[in-house]
């Protein structure tokens, strides 16, 4: 074979495989690129969720620890408080409950007028959209749902408030009462007990210095007796009597837990 022919042959042999296989690699690279781009989107979403959770945690940790009280300085919120203030107090059965929005609860009574409750809730939702970090607004929304016996809605709003302010006694008390009243509507015994135990945990978390600690302690004792923890209920009732004795509430607990005079 001549030198020129050999050179041509070598060129064809050496270039042949490269020309055959080079295009075959392109689809694989494209597929890999597509998969990487597809995975990048959920990573961004996950990262945004983690940033949001971190921000919520930071707000909770850095929030002032003083007692939260009063009516939010928002015209819609004030109108909502006035609407609900004209309604009868909420009924919470054997449990004690008090809030800035509804005042002191009574053992029995009607639910708020549907039109007034719906209007007040709408006003509070509008106010909440302007003040996303004010825990009093989701708490007030939860109070309305509690009074209307919409317990799951109330529980969600109380949880939102407590994400903003874990030490907020009014939201803790409300969530405990919501769990307890929800249990009364539950037909399944195990679910009833679970809800009551969750209620006890929330009531126990109301700070001792909070103005609503007495309400929370009373309700906690009532629920401890209901779930069969009579010895603990008796101890807590004696503590209640030593701190808040001489009241009709203390006498009520004495009867419920059979405390000796």
Secondary structure, 3 states (H helix, E strand, C coil): CCHHHHHHHHHHHHHHHHHHHHCHHHHHHHHHHHHHHHHHHHHHHHHHHHHHHHHHHHHHHHCCCCCCCCCCCCHHHHHHHHHHHCCCCCECCCCCCEECCCEECECCCCCCCHHHHHHHHHHHHHHHHHCCCCHHHHHHHHHHHHHCCCHHHHHHHHHHHHHHCCCCHHHHHHHHHHHHHHHHHCCCHHHHHHHHHHHHHHHHCCCCCCCCHHHHHHHHHHHHHHCCCHHHHHHHHHHHHHHHCCCHHHHHHHHHHCCCC
